[in-house]
Amino acid sequence: MDALIGTWRLIKEEAWGADGTPRPPLLGAMPTGLAMFNAEGRMMAVLSDGSAAAPGKRLYVSYCGAYSFDGMQLVTQVDRASEDRLLAEPQVRDASFADGILTLRPPARLVDGMMVTRSLHWERIG
């Protein structure tokens, strides 16, 4: 769990279809986000598409809750969220570290009729 403690900034999102074809990232070309993990096992994440669209027109998601991390998988028991779907079940992310970058991979999700897998890449800022 110590490897996660701190504040992380989203630096890149990648997305691809079930056939391996690159797909447009769900958060767009300029994603923004912060994630914070504390030593007491609480986390919060805020993500947006980074567009200059008027409030309410841009993609935004946030959630917080208790987390556990076994070195390979991050599991968050969400207790508050901007979207009800995040409260329905624990949020599970495969996790890896390379060259100071944390990569989180949520489960594949149906987007426009195609299963899309994503990787979110984070760098520690605090």
C-alpha positions in Angstrom: 0.0 0.0 0.0 2.9 2.4 0.7 3.7 2.6 -3.0 0.4 4.4 -3.6 0.4 6.9 -0.8 0.5 10.4 -2.1 -1.0 12.5 -4.8 -0.9 11.5 -8.4 -1.6 13.4 -11.6 -3.2 11.8 -14.7 -0.7 12.2 -17.6 -2.2 10.0 -20.3 -5.1 7.7 -21.1 -5.0 4.9 -23.8 -7.9 2.9 -25.1 -8.3 0.0 -27.5 -11.1 -2.3 -28.7 -11.4 -6.0 -28.1 -9.6 -6.6 -31.4 -6.6 -4.5 -30.3 -7.5 -1.5 -32.5 -6.7 1.9 -30.9 -9.9 3.7 -29.8 -10.4 7.4 -28.9 -9.7 7.8 -25.1 -12.9 8.2 -23.1 -11.4 11.3 -21.5 -10.4 12.9 -24.8 -7.0 14.1 -26.0 -6.2 16.2 -22.9 -7.4 14.3 -19.9 -7.0 15.8 -16.4 -7.2 14.1 -13.1 -5.9 13.8 -9.6 -5.9 10.8 -7.3 -4.9 10.9 -3.6 -4.2 7.9 -1.4 -3.5 8.2 2.3 -1.9 5.9 4.8 -5.2 5.2 6.6 -6.6 3.5 3.5 -8.7 6.2 2.0 -8.6 7.5 -1.5 -10.3 10.0 -3.8 -10.1 10.5 -7.6 -11.3 13.3 -9.8 -11.1 13.0 -13.6 -12.3 15.2 -16.5 -11.9 15.3 -20.2 -9.9 18.6 -20.0 -12.0 20.3 -22.6 -12.9 24.0 -22.5 -16.6 23.2 -22.8 -19.0 25.0 -20.5 -19.7 23.3 -17.1 -22.1 20.4 -17.5 -21.0 19.8 -21.1 -17.7 18.1 -20.2 -17.1 14.6 -19.0 -16.4 14.5 -15.2 -16.2 11.7 -12.7 -15.2 11.6 -9.1 -15.3 9.1 -6.3 -13.8 8.3 -2.9 -13.7 5.5 -0.5 -11.7 2.9 1.4 -9.1 1.1 -0.7 -6.9 -1.9 -0.5 -3.8 -2.6 -2.6 -1.9 -5.9 -2.9 0.7 -4.7 -5.2 -1.1 -5.8 -8.4 -4.7 -4.8 -7.8 -6.4 -1.7 -6.4 -9.8 -2.2 -4.9 -11.9 0.7 -3.8 -15.1 0.4 -1.7 -16.7 3.5 -3.0 -18.9 5.5 -0.6 -19.4 8.7 -2.5 -19.4 9.2 -6.3 -20.5 11.6 -9.1 -22.1 8.6 -10.8 -24.3 6.0 -9.1 -22.8 3.1 -11.2 -19.6 3.6 -9.2 -21.4 2.8 -6.0 -22.9 -0.5 -7.2 -19.8 -2.7 -6.6 -16.2 -2.4 -5.6 -14.1 -0.6 -8.2 -11.2 -2.9 -9.2 -8.2 -1.7 -11.2 -5.2 -3.8 -12.2 -2.1 -1.8 -11.3 1.6 -1.7 -12.3 4.5 0.6 -11.8 7.3 1.3 -14.3 9.8 4.2 -14.3 7.8 6.1 -11.6 4.5 5.9 -13.5 1.5 4.2 -12.0 -0.7 2.5 -14.6 -4.3 1.6 -13.7 -6.5 -0.6 -15.9 -10.2 -0.7 -15.2 -12.3 -3.6 -16.5 -13.3 -3.4 -20.2 -16.5 -1.3 -20.7 -19.0 -1.3 -23.5 -18.7 2.0 -25.6 -20.7 2.5 -28.7 -21.4 -1.2 -29.0 -17.7 -2.3 -28.6 -15.8 -3.5 -25.5 -13.1 -0.9 -24.8 -10.1 -1.4 -22.5 -8.3 1.6 -21.0 -5.0 2.3 -19.3 -4.7 5.4 -17.2 -1.1 6.6 -16.5 -0.3 8.6 -13.4 2.8 10.4 -12.1 3.3 11.2 -8.4 3.3 14.9 -7.6 3.2 14.7 -3.8 
